[in-house]
Amino acid sequence: MGPVRGWPEAQRDWLEGLRPLQLLGSPCKMNENKPACVLCRKNDDCPNQYGEKKTNEKWNLTVHYYCLLMSSGIWQRGKEEEGVYGFLIEDIRKEVNRASKLKCCVCKKNGASIGCVAPRCKRSYHFPCGLQRECIFQFTGNFASFCWHHRPVQIIASNNYGDSLPCTICLEFVEPIPTYNVLRSPCCKNAWFHRECLQVQAINAGMFFFRCTICNNSDVFQKEMLRMGIHIPEKDASWELEENAYQELLQHYEHCDVRRCRCKEGRDYNAPDSKWEIKRCQCCGSSGTHLACSSLRSWEQNWECLECRTIIYNSGDFQKAKKHTLVSANNVGITDCLLEESSPKLPRQSPGSQRKDVLRQGNKYRKDISTILTELAFQIKKKPRRICINKDDIWNSALEGFRNQKFNPVYTIEVTYINENDHFGRDYPGSKQEFLSLLMLHLENSPLFEGSLSKNLSLNSQALKENLYFEAGKMVAISLVHGGPSLGFFSKTLFNCLAYGPENTQPILEDVLDFEVAQIIIRINTATNMSDLNSIINEYCNYFELIGCLRIVTSLSDKYVLVKDILFYQVIKRVQAPFESFKQGLKTLGVLEKIQTYPEVFCDIFCHKPENLSAKILSDLFTVHTLSDVQALNFWNSYLKAVEDGKSTTTMEDILNFATGCNSIPPAGFKPTPSIECLHMDFPVGNKCSNCLTLPITTTYKEFQENMDFAIGNTLRLEKEKSSHYIGP
């Protein structure tokens, strides 16, 4: 390694004169000609143990990735492409200078850049020396390291295993006793692993595929493995990075399999947005039909192939659709085709009975909403797409981002907040879930909807002209799949139109926002004789004729039919164009199809506000980092109880918003899981990007509560004042 210009002479001699330390039993090969890491002074290339070794040619500086991450006095202040892994060169110089004055308690040589985080522990060491002495390095949070004396351990209540058990990765036998080199799964009591096996698997699988080998749990399993010092890189699995991996899965089945295909172009002909578009079986996806060949009125209508329908019918959970009598011999062809391929979810019955069948089958297929959204999220690729958002103008900046040609809803959303008043053009990383919560709040209060609590679509000609109803539907779909909040402001009528179709939905008086129309409906409903009813019809004759509801009444009971016609026009038919546009947007990422398959499940998050948060819900929601201050955690639990009892100006929703940017728990859950840590500071800090709440360590509970109330209350108040001047499109 050549001389490092501009560095103090003592540090230059230390870098060039000292030879790298060889780890005992290390499988890494050493090469004296390779440059050494400036922090640990080893020239090994061993990514599994030390992370990737990278050299900055400009400054002739080489460093191991893990040595950088774990060094106690350095932080990643630059972007990923700056310096070395985002660590600035001047910061690395300062850290080397600091470490040169510290002696490693293992090898007794200077340059120990890593210190144990346990209070009053003075041990410092190089990263390789720490591995040699079985220290634990946590690659999460503040990247804490623990010496061999203070490292976290797995506590097992009792050991009922008499014999050795196999490592569930390499299948070699291990003693079922938790040690540094042997770890137990937190979710499966009989699953044991070698530490080395776990680390290799974590590096190959990455954060998105690293999970328990027995039960496939990822959240609990990863949390425990991070605590015990397993590095889980945030990257795609190695098998996902292969060129054209799983390319065959991207191919859609396009072949008409019905007995009588009526397409003159052949069974493989597929013309989107026409009657010759191929619809795949909603159960198996490996059979198809032209819409016309099965008399499907639209692509949205569900269809099952003959094999899947046979399985469903034979299960005994469904009542078979009754076959209709053939009208004449001339209709044999069409009718036979209908009987062969019509969907059991949409039997050819009256709209009322059809809706009951859909509801009945919805109960059969009922799933948890988080499971459904997780299934939809499988199509999200790990390739991030940045959206620049101005918090002062959420709607327009989101609209611009979603309409960008490079934006694709199947890519991971990465939010960056910008401020037009910032003359330096700086941007700040933002929380995706906070952005989606703010966007849905603006949408709820926008002119696209009308009503107070339960809203219907409005008729806004300018929004229709600008295609904003379509964009609103797309935003709702993207928000749900990418971890956004429950909506909770749809009327039952609007939701039923989406789930079952307008023809199967009957509006109610509460859906009518126009006061004059509501008064007309009330007067008709309360008419007690034919004279009063005819008088009302004559008075509003022009209105009834305009909306197409003018009819001759022959009995008093005809008033109910008239009221239904008025309601249907005012609430549904009048906004037919906005509804169709909104519905098309809601097809994004397959959300509308899931709504129509599981209507009862989606009704909860579309039409009902989330339940009020309690102290127990918040306490269970936040996980506690290791070595947190016990007294501060006791204060935290007492504070939650005080807030729940109304003894604080803060609410549960305020606390969650302060830490995560969300007022409620999203249907798909939080990613990452909200966490708590305790630090010696005066006031709490909420990191919405990582969903981390930092609690202050105080001497008294009174001081703790006052500091929490002050910080949370003032922070949220300032945020509301900043964004209150702009609402919706």
DORODO-185476 format. One record per residue (C-alpha): residue in three letters; x, y, z. Coordinates in steps of 0.2 Angstrom, whole numbers, padded with zeros to 4 digits, always signed. Example, Ala and Ser with C-alpha at 12.3 -4.5 7.8 and 13.67 -1.06 7.14 Angstrom:
BEGIN
Ala+0062-0022+0039 Ser+0068-0005+0036 
end
This chain:
BEGIN
Met+0000+0000+0000 Gly+0007+0017-0005 Pro+0009+0032+0006 Val-0007+0041+0011 Arg-0004+0059+0007 Gly-0010+0072+0019 Trp-0012+0061+0034 Pro-0002+0063+0050 Glu+0015+0054+0050 Ala+0010+0044+0065 Gln-0005+0037+0057 Arg+0004+0034+0040 Asp+0017+0024+0049 Trp+0003+0014+0058 Leu-0005+0010+0042 Glu+0010+0006+0032 Gly+0022-0002+0045 Leu+0010-0014+0054 Arg+0006-0031+0046 Pro-0012-0038+0046 Leu-0018-0049+0059 Gln-0022-0067+0054 Leu-0038-0074+0062 Leu-0036-0091+0070 Gly-0046-0104+0060 Ser-0051-0091+0047 Pro-0055-0099+0030 Cys-0050-0083+0021 Lys-0034-0083+0011 Met-0021-0069+0013 Asn-0012-0061+0000 Glu+0003-0049+0005 Asn+0001-0040-0011 Lys-0017-0035-0008 Pro-0020-0018+0001 Ala-0025-0020+0019 Cys-0041-0012+0027 Val-0036+0004+0036 Leu-0047+0000+0051 Cys-0043-0018+0055 Arg-0026-0019+0045 Lys-0031-0036+0037 Asn-0029-0039+0018 Asp-0041-0054+0018 Asp-0055-0055+0005 Cys-0069-0063+0015 Pro-0086-0056+0012 Asn-0095-0068+0023 Gln-0084-0063+0038 Tyr-0079-0045+0035 Gly-0091-0039+0021 Glu-0085-0033+0004 Lys-0068-0025+0003 Lys-0068-0009-0007 Thr-0054+0002-0012 Asn-0055+0020-0016 Glu-0043+0023-0030 Lys-0042+0042-0029 Trp-0037+0041-0010 Asn-0028+0024-0011 Leu-0039+0019+0003 Thr-0046+0001+0007 Val-0058-0004+0020 His-0070-0019+0024 Tyr-0088-0015+0024 Tyr-0092-0022+0041 Cys-0077-0013+0049 Leu-0085+0003+0043 Leu-0102-0001+0049 Met-0096-0006+0066 Ser-0084+0008+0070 Ser-0090+0017+0085 Gly-0086+0035+0079 Ile-0091+0036+0061 Trp-0108+0038+0053 Gln-0114+0037+0035 Arg-0117+0055+0030 Gly-0115+0054+0011 Lys-0125+0046-0003 Glu-0121+0028-0008 Glu-0110+0033-0022 Glu-0100+0046-0011 Gly-0084+0041-0003 Val-0084+0022+0002 Tyr-0102+0015+0004 Gly-0108+0033+0008 Phe-0095+0035+0022 Leu-0085+0051+0017 Ile-0067+0051+0016 Glu-0064+0064+0029 Asp-0075+0055+0041 Ile-0064+0039+0038 Arg-0048+0049+0041 Lys-0055+0055+0058 Glu-0060+0038+0063 Val-0043+0031+0059 Asn-0035+0045+0069 Arg-0047+0041+0084 Ala-0044+0023+0083 Ser-0025+0024+0082 Lys-0025+0030+0100 Leu-0035+0015+0106 Lys-0027-0002+0110 Cys-0036-0018+0105 Cys-0040-0029+0121 Val-0037-0044+0111 Cys-0022-0042+0100 Lys-0015-0028+0111 Lys-0011-0017+0096 Asn-0018+0000+0092 Gly-0032+0004+0080 Ala-0047-0003+0089 Ser-0061+0007+0081 Ile-0075-0003+0089 Gly-0081-0002+0107 Cys-0093-0012+0118 Val-0109-0002+0120 Ala-0112-0009+0138 Pro-0112+0005+0151 Arg-0095+0007+0159 Cys-0087-0006+0148 Lys-0070+0000+0142 Arg-0066-0014+0130 Ser-0061-0009+0112 Tyr-0056-0021+0098 His-0054-0023+0079 Phe-0068-0031+0070 Pro-0058-0047+0066 Cys-0052-0048+0084 Gly-0070-0046+0090 Leu-0075-0061+0079 Gln-0061-0071+0086 Arg-0067-0068+0104 Glu-0085-0071+0099 Cys-0091-0053+0101 Ile-0108-0050+0094 Phe-0111-0036+0081 Gln-0129-0030+0078 Phe-0132-0025+0060 Thr-0147-0015+0063 Gly-0152+0001+0073 Asn-0137+0010+0079 Phe-0126-0005+0074 Ala-0121-0009+0092 Ser-0107-0021+0096 Phe-0105-0031+0112 Cys-0090-0039+0120 Trp-0089-0057+0125 His-0094-0052+0143 His-0109-0042+0139 Arg-0116-0050+0123 Pro-0134-0055+0122 Val-0139-0073+0124 Gln-0153-0084+0120 Ile-0162-0089+0136 Ile-0170-0107+0136 Ala-0181-0111+0151 Ser-0177-0129+0151 Asn-0168-0141+0140 Asn-0178-0157+0137 Tyr-0167-0163+0122 Gly-0157-0178+0128 Asp-0148-0181+0111 Ser-0141-0171+0098 Leu-0152-0162+0085 Pro-0147-0158+0067 Cys-0144-0141+0061 Thr-0159-0138+0049 Ile-0148-0130+0036 Cys-0133-0141+0035 Leu-0141-0156+0044 Glu-0125-0160+0054 Phe-0129-0163+0072 Val-0127-0150+0086 Glu-0129-0150+0104 Pro-0146-0142+0108 Ile-0138-0129+0120 Pro-0138-0110+0115 Thr-0120-0104+0113 Tyr-0111-0092+0102 Asn-0110-0104+0088 Val-0127-0113+0090 Leu-0143-0103+0089 Arg-0161-0108+0091 Ser-0176-0102+0081 Pro-0187-0091+0091 Cys-0203-0097+0082 Cys-0199-0116+0081 Lys-0193-0124+0097 Asn-0185-0139+0089 Ala-0175-0129+0075 Trp-0157-0127+0079 Phe-0143-0119+0068 His-0125-0116+0066 Arg-0121-0098+0067 Glu-0110-0100+0051 Cys-0124-0108+0042 Leu-0136-0095+0046 Gln-0124-0081+0041 Val-0121-0089+0024 Gln-0140-0092+0021 Ala-0144-0074+0026 Ile-0131-0067+0014 Asn-0138-0078+0000 Ala-0157-0075+0004 Gly-0156-0057+0008 Met-0169-0048+0019 Phe-0184-0053+0008 Phe-0181-0072+0008 Phe-0172-0075+0024 Arg-0184-0084+0036 Cys-0186-0099+0047 Thr-0182-0115+0038 Ile-0196-0124+0047 Cys-0211-0113+0048 Asn-0206-0099+0035 Asn-0208-0085+0048 Ser-0198-0070+0044 Asp-0203-0055+0056 Val-0200-0064+0072 Phe-0186-0074+0065 Gln-0176-0060+0058 Lys-0178-0049+0073 Glu-0170-0063+0084 Met-0156-0066+0072 Leu-0152-0048+0070 Arg-0151-0047+0089 Met-0139-0062+0089 Gly-0127-0054+0077 Ile-0133-0061+0060 His-0131-0049+0046 Ile-0146-0049+0034 Pro-0142-0038+0019 Glu-0156-0028+0011 Lys-0155-0035-0006 Asp-0163-0048-0017 Ala-0159-0066-0015 Ser-0144-0072-0025 Trp-0155-0083-0036 Glu-0166-0068-0040 Leu-0152-0059-0047 Glu-0148-0071-0060 Glu-0151-0065-0078 Asn-0169-0068-0084 Ala-0173-0077-0068 Tyr-0191-0085-0068 Gln-0194-0077-0085 Glu-0206-0091-0089 Leu-0217-0085-0075 Leu-0220-0069-0083 Gln-0229-0077-0098 His-0248-0077-0097 Tyr-0259-0092-0103 Glu-0268-0086-0119 His-0278-0100-0127 Cys-0297-0103-0128 Asp-0301-0120-0120 Val-0320-0120-0121 Arg-0328-0134-0131 Arg-0335-0123-0145 Cys-0323-0109-0149 Arg-0332-0096-0160 Cys-0317-0086-0164 Lys-0313-0087-0183 Glu-0295-0082-0180 Gly-0292-0098-0169 Arg-0291-0102-0151 Asp-0274-0093-0149 Tyr-0281-0076-0155 Asn-0281-0063-0141 Ala-0288-0045-0144 Pro-0288-0035-0129 Asp-0303-0024-0125 Ser-0314-0033-0137 Lys-0325-0048-0136 Trp-0311-0059-0142 Glu-0300-0055-0127 Ile-0295-0071-0117 Lys-0300-0072-0099 Arg-0290-0085-0088 Cys-0298-0096-0075 Gln-0298-0086-0059 Cys-0294-0102-0049 Cys-0280-0111-0058 Gly-0275-0098-0072 Ser-0270-0112-0083 Ser-0286-0112-0094 Gly-0294-0098-0104 Thr-0309-0093-0114 His-0313-0079-0126 Leu-0326-0067-0118 Ala-0338-0071-0132 Cys-0336-0089-0132 Ser-0342-0090-0114 Ser-0354-0075-0116 Leu-0345-0065-0103 Arg-0351-0047-0103 Ser-0335-0039-0098 Trp-0317-0044-0093 Glu-0321-0040-0075 Gln-0334-0055-0074 Asn-0326-0070-0065 Trp-0324-0086-0074 Glu-0319-0104-0069 Cys-0314-0118-0081 Leu-0324-0134-0081 Glu-0311-0144-0070 Cys-0310-0131-0056 Arg-0329-0128-0056 Thr-0331-0147-0054 Ile-0320-0147-0039 Ile-0329-0132-0031 Tyr-0346-0140-0034 Asn-0341-0157-0028 Ser-0335-0150-0012 Gly-0353-0147-0006 Asp-0350-0129-0001 Phe-0359-0122-0016 Gln-0376-0124-0024 Lys-0375-0127-0042 Ala-0383-0115-0054 Lys-0399-0121-0061 Lys-0399-0125-0079 His-0411-0116-0090 Thr-0424-0124-0101 Leu-0419-0122-0119 Val-0431-0111-0128 Ser-0430-0119-0145 Ala-0419-0130-0155 Asn-0412-0116-0165 Asn-0404-0109-0149 Val-0395-0125-0145 Gly-0377-0119-0150 Ile-0377-0103-0139 Thr-0387-0110-0124 Asp-0376-0126-0123 Cys-0361-0115-0123 Leu-0368-0104-0109 Leu-0372-0120-0099 Glu-0355-0127-0101 Glu-0344-0111-0097 Ser-0355-0099-0086 Ser-0347-0094-0070 Pro-0354-0102-0054 Lys-0351-0085-0046 Leu-0362-0076-0058 Pro-0377-0088-0061 Arg-0390-0082-0073 Gln-0403-0076-0061 Ser-0411-0060-0055 Pro-0400-0046-0049 Gly-0407-0049-0031 Ser-0403-0068-0030 Gln-0387-0065-0039 Arg-0381-0053-0026 Lys-0385-0066-0012 Asp-0375-0079-0021 Val-0360-0068-0022 Leu-0362-0064-0003 Arg-0363-0082+0001 Gln-0348-0087-0009 Gly-0338-0072-0002 Asn-0341-0079+0016 Lys-0333-0096+0009 Tyr-0318-0087+0002 Arg-0316-0075+0017 Lys-0298-0071+0021 Asp-0289-0059+0032 Ile-0286-0042+0024 Ser-0267-0043+0028 Thr-0266-0059+0019 Ile-0274-0053+0004 Leu-0264-0037+0003 Thr-0248-0048+0006 Glu-0253-0059-0009 Leu-0255-0043-0020 Ala-0238-0036-0014 Phe-0229-0052-0021 Gln-0230-0043-0038 Ile-0220-0028-0031 Lys-0202-0029-0037 Lys-0187-0024-0026 Lys-0182-0011-0038 Pro-0185+0007-0030 Arg-0193+0021-0039 Arg-0190+0038-0031 Ile-0205+0050-0030 Cys-0201+0068-0025 Ile-0215+0075-0014 Asn-0219+0093-0008 Lys-0228+0091+0008 Asp-0236+0108+0005 Asp-0244+0101-0011 Ile-0246+0083-0008 Trp-0259+0080-0022 Asn-0251+0088-0036 Ser-0233+0082-0032 Ala-0241+0064-0030 Leu-0250+0066-0047 Glu-0235+0072-0056 Gly-0225+0057-0049 Phe-0238+0044-0053 Arg-0240+0051-0071 Asn-0222+0051-0074 Gln-0218+0039-0088 Lys-0204+0030-0078 Phe-0216+0027-0064 Asn-0222+0009-0062 Pro-0234+0003-0048 Val-0225-0014-0047 Tyr-0209-0005-0042 Thr-0205-0001-0023 Ile-0209+0017-0019 Glu-0195+0028-0012 Val-0201+0045-0006 Thr-0191+0060-0005 Tyr-0197+0076+0002 Ile-0193+0093-0006 Asn-0196+0111-0001 Glu-0198+0123-0015 Asn-0193+0137-0003 Asp-0176+0129+0000 His-0164+0139-0011 Phe-0151+0125-0009 Gly-0161+0112-0017 Arg-0160+0100-0003 Asp-0171+0085-0002 Tyr-0174+0073+0013 Pro-0179+0055+0014 Gly-0197+0052+0018 Ser-0208+0039+0025 Lys-0218+0030+0012 Gln-0232+0025+0024 Glu-0233+0043+0030 Phe-0234+0050+0012 Leu-0248+0037+0008 Ser-0258+0042+0024 Leu-0256+0061+0019 Leu-0262+0057+0001 Met-0277+0047+0007 Leu-0282+0061+0019 His-0281+0074+0005 Leu-0291+0062-0006 Glu-0305+0060+0007 Asn-0307+0079+0008 Ser-0305+0083-0011 Pro-0319+0088-0022 Leu-0319+0071-0030 Phe-0330+0065-0016 Glu-0346+0072-0008 Gly-0354+0069+0009 Ser-0349+0071+0027 Leu-0343+0055+0034 Ser-0349+0042+0022 Lys-0344+0049+0005 Asn-0350+0045-0013 Leu-0342+0051-0029 Ser-0346+0069-0035 Leu-0349+0075-0052 Asn-0335+0087-0056 Ser-0333+0091-0074 Gln-0316+0098-0073 Ala-0309+0083-0063 Leu-0318+0072-0076 Lys-0309+0081-0090 Glu-0292+0080-0082 Asn-0295+0061-0079 Leu-0293+0064-0060 Tyr-0306+0050-0055 Phe-0295+0037-0064 Glu-0279+0044-0055 Ala-0289+0043-0038 Gly-0293+0025-0041 Lys-0275+0021-0045 Met-0269+0030-0030 Val-0281+0020-0019 Ala-0275+0004-0026 Ile-0257+0008-0025 Ser-0259+0014-0007 Leu-0267-0002-0001 Val-0254-0014-0009 His-0239-0003-0004 Gly-0244-0002+0014 Gly-0255+0013+0015 Pro-0269+0016+0028 Ser-0287+0011+0028 Leu-0299+0023+0019 Gly-0314+0022+0030 Phe-0324+0036+0021 Phe-0333+0026+0007 Ser-0352+0025+0008 Lys-0359+0007+0008 Thr-0368+0012-0008 Leu-0352+0017-0017 Phe-0343+0001-0011 Asn-0357-0010-0016 Cys-0357-0002-0033 Leu-0338-0007-0034 Ala-0340-0024-0027 Tyr-0357-0030-0034 Gly-0360-0018-0048 Pro-0372-0003-0049 Glu-0386-0014-0056 Asn-0386-0024-0039 Thr-0385-0009-0028 Gln-0399+0001-0020 Pro-0395+0019-0014 Ile-0403+0026+0002 Leu-0409+0044+0007 Glu-0393+0047+0017 Asp-0383+0046+0000 Val-0392+0061-0007 Leu-0382+0077-0003 Asp-0393+0089-0013 Phe-0406+0096+0000 Glu-0420+0100-0013 Val-0419+0082-0020 Ala-0419+0075-0003 Gln-0435+0085+0001 Ile-0444+0079-0014 Ile-0440+0061-0009 Ile-0446+0064+0008 Arg-0462+0072+0002 Ile-0466+0057-0010 Asn-0462+0045+0004 Thr-0474+0053+0016 Ala-0488+0056+0004 Thr-0504+0047+0012 Asn-0516+0048-0003 Met-0516+0049-0022 Ser-0521+0067-0022 Asp-0505+0072-0013 Leu-0494+0061-0023 Asn-0501+0068-0040 Ser-0499+0085-0033 Ile-0480+0082-0030 Ile-0478+0074-0047 Asn-0486+0089-0056 Glu-0476+0101-0046 Tyr-0459+0093-0050 Cys-0464+0087-0067 Asn-0450+0095-0077 Tyr-0437+0088-0065 Phe-0444+0071-0066 Glu-0444+0072-0085 Leu-0426+0079-0085 Ile-0419+0064-0075 Gly-0430+0051-0084 Cys-0441+0046-0069 Leu-0457+0053-0075 Arg-0470+0040-0074 Ile-0489+0038-0072 Val-0495+0032-0055 Thr-0510+0022-0053 Ser-0509+0017-0034 Leu-0501+0024-0019 Ser-0488+0010-0019 Asp-0481+0017-0035 Lys-0472+0030-0024 Tyr-0459+0018-0019 Val-0454+0014-0037 Leu-0453+0032-0040 Val-0442+0035-0025 Lys-0430+0021-0030 Asp-0429+0028-0048 Ile-0424+0045-0041 Leu-0412+0038-0029 Phe-0403+0028-0042 Tyr-0402+0042-0054 Gln-0396+0055-0041 Val-0383+0043-0033 Ile-0377+0031-0047 Lys-0383+0036-0064 Arg-0378+0054-0063 Val-0360+0050-0058 Gln-0359+0035-0070 Ala-0344+0043-0080 Pro-0334+0047-0064 Phe-0338+0030-0057 Glu-0332+0020-0073 Ser-0316+0031-0073 Phe-0313+0028-0054 Lys-0316+0009-0056 Gln-0303+0008-0071 Gly-0290+0016-0059 Leu-0294+0004-0045 Lys-0290-0011-0057 Thr-0271-0006-0054 Leu-0261-0021-0047 Gly-0277-0031-0047 Val-0286-0023-0032 Leu-0303-0021-0040 Glu-0303-0040-0044 Lys-0299-0044-0025 Ile-0313-0032-0019 Gln-0325-0041-0030 Thr-0319-0058-0024 Tyr-0318-0054-0005 Pro-0331-0039-0003 Glu-0335-0042+0015 Val-0316-0041+0020 Phe-0313-0025+0010 Cys-0329-0017+0016 Asp-0321-0015+0033 Ile-0306-0004+0027 Phe-0316+0006+0014 Cys-0332+0010+0024 His-0326+0009+0043 Lys-0313+0020+0052 Pro-0300+0009+0061 Glu-0304+0005+0079 Asn-0297+0017+0092 Leu-0280+0013+0098 Ser-0277+0007+0116 Ala-0262+0006+0128 Lys-0261-0013+0125 Ile-0261-0011+0106 Leu-0247+0002+0106 Ser-0237-0008+0119 Asp-0238-0024+0108 Leu-0235-0014+0092 Phe-0218-0007+0097 Thr-0204-0019+0100 Val-0190-0014+0112 His-0172-0014+0107 Thr-0159-0023+0118 Leu-0151-0014+0133 Ser-0165-0001+0134 Asp-0166+0008+0151 Val-0178-0001+0162 Gln-0184+0014+0171 Ala-0188+0023+0154 Leu-0198+0008+0149 Asn-0208+0008+0165 Phe-0211+0027+0162 Trp-0217+0023+0144 Asn-0230+0010+0150 Ser-0236+0022+0163 Tyr-0237+0036+0150 Leu-0247+0025+0138 Lys-0259+0021+0153 Ala-0261+0040+0157 Val-0265+0044+0139 Glu-0278+0030+0138 Asp-0286+0037+0154 Gly-0287+0055+0147 Lys-0274+0062+0159 Ser-0263+0069+0145 Thr-0266+0081+0131 Thr-0259+0068+0119 Thr-0269+0054+0111 Met-0264+0037+0106 Glu-0265+0042+0088 Asp-0254+0057+0091 Ile-0240+0045+0098 Leu-0242+0033+0083 Asn-0241+0048+0071 Phe-0226+0055+0079 Ala-0216+0039+0077 Thr-0223+0032+0061 Gly-0232+0046+0052 Cys-0248+0036+0052 Asn-0264+0039+0063 Ser-0269+0020+0062 Ile-0261+0004+0059 Pro-0261+0000+0040 Pro-0271-0015+0035 Ala-0255-0023+0028 Gly-0245-0019+0044 Phe-0230-0008+0047 Lys-0213-0011+0037 Pro-0202-0010+0046 Thr-0210-0015+0063 Pro-0211+0000+0075 Ser-0197+0000+0088 Ile-0192+0009+0104 Glu-0175+0014+0110 Cys-0169+0024+0125 Leu-0156+0037+0125 His-0149+0051+0136 Met-0159+0066+0129 Asp-0171+0079+0134 Phe-0185+0075+0122 Pro-0192+0060+0112 Val-0187+0058+0094 Gly-0198+0050+0080 Asn-0190+0043+0065 Lys-0204+0040+0053 Cys-0193+0032+0040 Ser-0188+0018+0051 Asn-0204+0019+0063 Cys-0192+0021+0078 Leu-0197+0030+0093 Thr-0183+0036+0104 Leu-0188+0039+0122 Pro-0179+0051+0134 Ile-0170+0045+0149 Thr-0176+0056+0164 Thr-0175+0054+0183 Thr-0194+0057+0186 Tyr-0210+0051+0178 Lys-0217+0069+0179 Glu-0202+0075+0168 Phe-0204+0061+0156 Gln-0223+0065+0153 Glu-0220+0083+0151 Asn-0206+0081+0139 Met-0217+0068+0129 Asp-0232+0079+0129 Phe-0222+0094+0124 Ala-0212+0086+0109 Ile-0227+0076+0102 Gly-0240+0090+0103 Asn-0229+0104+0096 Thr-0222+0093+0082 Leu-0239+0088+0076 Arg-0246+0105+0078 Leu-0232+0113+0067 Glu-0235+0099+0054 Lys-0254+0102+0053 Glu-0252+0121+0052 Lys-0239+0119+0038 Ser-0251+0108+0027 Ser-0268+0115+0032 His-0268+0129+0019 Tyr-0269+0116+0005 Ile-0282+0102+0003 Gly-0285+0090-0011 Pro-0285+0093-0030 
end
